Structures are given as structure tokens and as C-alpha cells.
Amino acid sequence: MDNRKDIEIQWVKEFLIPKLIENGSLKGKPTKDEFSIKEISLKFIDSAEAFMLTNCFKIHLTYNCKNEAFSEDMVVKKTPKVSKEDYDAINFKTLFGNEILAYTKILPELGSPTASLTLWDNYPKYYYSHLKDDEACIVLGDFVVDGWCMSKKQVDLSVEHLLLAAKHIGKFHGICYDLKHNNPEFFKSIIKLLGESRYAKEPPPEWDLILRTAGQRSINSARKYYGNMIPENFLKKLNQDLSNIFEQGKERLRPIEPEAILCHGDYLRNNVAFQYKNTKDKDLPTAAMMFDFQTLRYSSPMCDLTTFISLSSGKDTRQKNFERIFKSYCDSLKDTYESRTSNKIPDYLSYNSMLEEYVRYLPYSLGIASSFLATLYEPHALESTEEFLNQAKNEEQIIKDTTTRGGETVDKELAALVYELYDFSQKLHVDIF
């Protein structure tokens, strides 16, 4: 057993288990005197499975209580051991604060038997959390034991996965619009409690360099592969946007009524799980579930859909099936809203209105894809989150990594996203600048 695992198992035994006994989260609700550990196994979730800035590991705990055997399967998310400066720069306190808020207040209220609305059918069980100025932690149930898992592919999901995930986020938005219109006081109380997770603070110099360099990579790739199809003046204007992805992203996420709604805020493959209960085709997803609510926000619903489509679909799959995917979202939004309210969906949520809104938010998702798509195609081969955050790189190394990670495949994908942005904006006459 390596030292890292030793340390975390010790933390589970000496800190977490006493907390779980104290708050009554364990099956059998044992007291300290009634509880005895049989076995603890621990497995780290690494970048090959999902990229994250937190330390994540799974725990399988078996124990005895009152002469009866029990087991618990949990996922622990902890902030890594980084400097207070990096802790604040990444905004860990707000990220974990939002997720703790989701599991302790929002989800229990919306999913309770007495609630007039049920937000969604499935989400991980909540066990424990704490939030400090320099450390945060949340412990949830391991949904894998209930038959949920992320798709095998990190990028370019199958059309079946894309359709199902689009339908799922459409249902989520539809329920939230119903809540906003029919229980406005509760809805407003939720929004007021959310913290700004991504744009509260200026990024540190290293991150700012990555963002600017990544944006330039998208423009250079578009010139290389679509230079004869995209006017240079369009690329120059877009380059101005991408030269300051942080400020442009913050501005585009500003809530505008009446479209603004409660959004997941980071809806992509990393944060969506699927079930596979089709007996004839085990690779065919049958249900979707989203998790990781650290980036919940009040904004346009298209910040979720554009991010998901841009970062979870490859250009060939997306271009061939876009209308089906977008219709899956809109149909789900409409059906959910109308079935819950018994009212016709407002015009601003119609297919055509949402399509124009989608185009307006494509520059936002392009900014995210520019800096993150390469990591999905070529994950960082690092042992731990601390190693990733604490690695020392000079400016030349940062630029080289940002412009080459993922190779030509990523260049072509980024170029296609730029072209689609141009093509959509021209066909639908949407001013994106």
C-alpha cells in the first residue's frame, strides 16, 4: 500500500467514520460502541477516468453493528494540499459551498415527498461535508454500485449518449422554469445562496496565459482548416473575444430575463453518468444523471447545452446529428414545462428562440473548449491533483503544452467549432459580437 493511500485510510478511520456515526449517516445507525470495522478498501479516481482539480477516491467500507454486517460505498472529494493562494485562486470554498448547498438544501427540498415538484429522479446519496477557509470536503454515495457510470469515451460520445444527455438537461431546465414561474419565492431563495464559482476572481498569471494561448490556438486552427470559408474580419473579431476568455465568459453568463434559469454550469461528459439496461445492446445508454454541482449558476440554459455539445461531441457526429440533438433538448424542455404547468411553453423557450440563444452562447462554449478540449483528448499523466497544481512550468513550457496537447485531432476539432459558430451566426443572422 502506497503512502498516499495509507494517509487517506487513516483519515477515513480517525476522522470520517466518527463523523458519519455522529450524524447517523451509516446503515444501522451504530453508536461508537456498537461499531466495528471489518474492512476498508480505497481506490483513487485518476485523470484517465475524469479530469478534476480535487482529490477524489472511492471507499468500500464493511462493518459490524449489533451483530449484523453492513457495507457502504462512498466517493470522497477533498481539496488538494495547495497553497492558500492557489486555494483562493481556484475558488475552492465557493465551489464546494455550492455543492454542499445543492445536497443539503436544494435537492432535499425539491425531492422531498411534500415538495410540489421533484427536481430529478436520481442523484448520489449525501453523507457528510465540511467547509473551511483553507480546506473543504464532501462525501457522497458511489452511484456505480447502483448501475450508473460515465461513458467509456471521454470525447466524441455516440449519438445515443448525446440525445439522452440533451433530453436530461432539457428536463432539468423545464422543471426549473416551472419552479421559477410557480414558486418564485423559493426559486429566488435558491439563486441568492449560489456563489460565483468560476468568475469571481481574476485568474493567476499562469492560467491567464493558458486561456489566451488556447484561444489563439482555436483561431490559428480555423485559419489553417477553414481559411477559405471564414472571412478574416470575422476571425479577427473572434480573436479579440478569445484573447480575454475570462472577461467574455463572465459577461456572457450574466443572467438576462426572462431566459435566465438555474443551470448546472459545467454540463459535460465528466459530470454525466449513464445507465445501460438494454439487454440486447449493453453499450446503449438507457438513462442519464448529472452530478457535481459545484458550478451551479443562474444564467441562460444554453450555457449548459452549448458546453455539453461542444465538448462531448466530435465534429462529424455533431454536424451529422445536430438537429436531432437540439430537438431532443427542446422537446424535453417543452414536454416537461407543459406537463407540469398545464400551460403552453412561452415563445422565448420555443425551438427557434432557443436556437438563436444557442448561437449567442457558442462563443462561451468555444472559450471553454479552447482551454479544456485538449485535456480531454490527452489527459495529464500525473499521479495526483497536488502534482498537477504544484508543477512548476515556465512561460515557454505552458505555451508549448497549450498549443500542442491533443495534436492535430484537437486542432481540427477546435477549427470545426469556430466554423460552426460562423456558419450558424450567418444563417440565423445572430450578432455574436
JODAQUI-V548481 format. One record per pair of residues at least 12 apart in sequence whose C-alpha atoms are under 7 Angstrom apart, sorted by the first residue. I is the first residue (numbers start at 1). GAP is how many residues later the second one is. Records with the same first field share a line. If there is no record, write none. Layout:
I = GAP ; GAP
This chain:
20 = 108
25 = 102
27 = 43
28 = 37
30 = 35
34 = 31 ; 32
35 = 28 ; 29 ; 30
36 = 27 ; 28 ; 29
37 = 25 ; 26 ; 27
38 = 24 ; 25 ; 26
39 = 22 ; 23 ; 24
40 = 19 ; 20 ; 21 ; 22
41 = 18 ; 19 ; 20
42 = 15 ; 16 ; 17 ; 18
43 = 14 ; 15 ; 16
44 = 12 ; 13 ; 14
45 = 12
47 = 332 ; 333
48 = 331
50 = 220
53 = 332
54 = 23 ; 24 ; 25 ; 26 ; 331
55 = 22 ; 23 ; 24 ; 25 ; 330
56 = 19 ; 20 ; 21 ; 22
57 = 18 ; 19 ; 20
58 = 16 ; 17 ; 18
59 = 14 ; 15 ; 16
60 = 12 ; 13 ; 14
61 = 12
73 = 68 ; 69
74 = 65 ; 66 ; 67 ; 68
75 = 64 ; 65 ; 66 ; 67
76 = 62 ; 63 ; 64
77 = 60 ; 61 ; 62
78 = 58 ; 59 ; 60
79 = 56 ; 57 ; 58
80 = 305 ; 306
81 = 305
82 = 304
84 = 50
87 = 47
89 = 112 ; 114 ; 115
91 = 106
93 = 38 ; 40 ; 43
94 = 101 ; 102 ; 103
95 = 102 ; 199 ; 200
96 = 40 ; 198
97 = 34
98 = 96 ; 97 ; 195 ; 196 ; 197 ; 198
99 = 193 ; 194 ; 195
100 = 29
102 = 191
103 = 23
119 = 53 ; 56
120 = 52
122 = 167
123 = 166 ; 168
124 = 16 ; 17 ; 18 ; 19
125 = 15 ; 16
126 = 13 ; 14 ; 15
127 = 12 ; 13
147 = 128
148 = 125 ; 126 ; 127
149 = 124 ; 125 ; 126
150 = 122 ; 123 ; 124
151 = 123
154 = 115 ; 222
155 = 156 ; 157 ; 158 ; 159 ; 221 ; 222
156 = 156 ; 157 ; 158
157 = 155 ; 156
159 = 158
160 = 124 ; 125
161 = 124
162 = 163
163 = 162 ; 165
164 = 123 ; 124
165 = 123
166 = 159 ; 162 ; 163
167 = 161 ; 162 ; 165
168 = 120
170 = 159 ; 160 ; 162 ; 163
171 = 161 ; 162 ; 165
173 = 128 ; 160
174 = 159 ; 160 ; 162 ; 163
175 = 161 ; 162
176 = 85 ; 86
177 = 84
178 = 159 ; 162 ; 163
191 = 107
194 = 103
197 = 98
199 = 51
210 = 161 ; 188 ; 189 ; 192
211 = 34 ; 160
212 = 30 ; 31 ; 32
213 = 186 ; 189
214 = 156 ; 157 ; 188 ; 189
215 = 27 ; 28 ; 152 ; 155
216 = 23
217 = 186
218 = 152 ; 196 ; 197
219 = 16 ; 20
221 = 190 ; 191 ; 193 ; 194
222 = 193 ; 196 ; 197
225 = 190
226 = 193
230 = 189
242 = 125
245 = 122
249 = 115
252 = 112
253 = 46 ; 47
254 = 45
255 = 43 ; 44 ; 45
259 = 41
260 = 38 ; 39 ; 40 ; 41
261 = 37 ; 38 ; 39 ; 40
262 = 35 ; 36 ; 37
263 = 33 ; 34 ; 35 ; 36 ; 38 ; 41
264 = 29 ; 31 ; 32 ; 33 ; 40
265 = 30 ; 31 ; 32 ; 38 ; 39
266 = 29 ; 38
267 = 37 ; 40 ; 41
268 = 39 ; 40 ; 43 ; 44
269 = 43
271 = 19 ; 20 ; 21
272 = 16 ; 17 ; 18 ; 19
273 = 15 ; 16 ; 17
274 = 13 ; 14 ; 15
275 = 12 ; 13
302 = 55 ; 56 ; 59
303 = 58
306 = 52 ; 55 ; 56 ; 59
307 = 58
310 = 55 ; 59
311 = 58 ; 62
314 = 99
315 = 98 ; 101
330 = 21
356 = 74
359 = 62 ; 65 ; 66
360 = 70 ; 72
362 = 59
366 = 51
370 = 44
374 = 31 ; 32 ; 36
377 = 29
378 = 27 ; 28
